């Protein structure tokens, strides 16, 4: 049996790399960990996990077919764990970057039931920002 530890990385095929970098680095606070421009790959650090951005016009991106969009999303959503989860501060920070966040609701995640909200990145991928489970507050 496998003993899974958590999300290692996910890969997003992107149309506008600069807009996506502004969102994930400037707005959400990821850092650029590694770039391989010759193959079209930028790896961002998100806590213990990575988010890989693959421009559809690059070597790797061309192998994946049509670009993501309303008719062909690559993903429903992914969730990033946030701590501390201060909903007002998070919403204010997102607003300062022109991002309109959805309402805060209690949702079940890997650690249990806890607060979360949804935002969309510049290419329509839904990102859930999740706080700690109720017992861990």
N, C-alpha and C positions, 0 to 999 in steps of 0.2 A: 504494500500500500504506500502511496505517496503521502508525505507530510508537507502540505503547502504552507508557506510562511506569509504570503501576501502578494500584492501586485508587484511584479518586477518592472515591467514596462508595457506601454502600449504604443502603437504606431498610428499616426494620423497622416493620411495623404492630403496635401494642402495645395491650394492654388496660389495664394498670396503669402509667401513665407514671411515677409516683413511685417504684415499685419498680425500674423499668428505669433511671431516673436514678441511684438509689442504687448499682445494680450497675455501670453503665458509668462513672459519675463517681467515686463513693467507693471502689469495689473495684478497677476497672481503671485509674483515673486519667485518663479522658477529661475534657475541659473543655467547658463549654457555650459554644459559639461564637456561636450566634444562636438567638433564639426568635421564632416568628411565631404567637403564640397564637390570633390571629384566624382562621387557617386550620388550626391544629393541626399544628405542625411545630416540633421542637426539633432543632437540629443540633449534634452533638458533635464535637470535634476529637480525632482518634486519630492522632497523628503527622502525616504528610502527607495523611491521608485523613479523611473525615467519615463519621459514622454518624448518619443521620437517623432520629429516632423520630417516628412518626405515630400519635397515639392514634386508635383505630378509631371513637371517638365524635365526633371532630372533623370539620370540613368535608372535608379531604383523605381522612381515614380512612373516612368513609362511602362514598366513591366506590369503595373497594376490595372491597366485599362483606363476607362473613362474617369474624369475628375469627379470628386465628391460634389454633391449638389442636392437640390430638392428631390430629384428623381433617383439618386443613388448614394445615399449616405453609407459610410463605412461602419457606423456605430450608432447605437441608440443614445447612450450616455456613459460617462465614466465618473467616478467619485473620488475626490481628493479629501482626505481627512484634515481638518483644520483645528488647531488648538493654540490659544484659547478661542472659543467660539463666542464672540461678542457680536451678536447679530447687528446691532446698530452701527458698530464700528466697521464691520464688514460691508454693510450696505453703503455707508458713507464713503468708504474707500473705493468701492466699485463705481459709485456715482461720480466720484472725482475723475474716473477714467472713462466716463460716458457709458457705463454699463448699467442697464436696468435689470436688477435681480428680481426673481420671483419671490413670493412670500416664504417666510420661514415656517416649516411644518415639521412635525415629528415623523421620522421615517426609520425603518429598520435597516441596519447595515451590519458590517462584519463584527462590530463590538456590541450590537444591540440597538434598541430604540433610542433615538436622539435627534436633535435639531439638524435641519439641513435646508439649503436653498439651491435653486437652479439658476444658472446663467448660460448664455450661449457665446461661444467664441466667434471671431469674425467670419468663419465659414459655416456656421450653423451647428457645430457639434455642441451637444448639451453637456455641461460640466456641473456635477453636483458637488457643493461644498458642504462637508458633513462635520458636525461637532461630535463630542464624546457621548457615549451612551448615558442615559439618565442616571444610572448608579455611579457613574464616573465623574459627574459634574463637580 
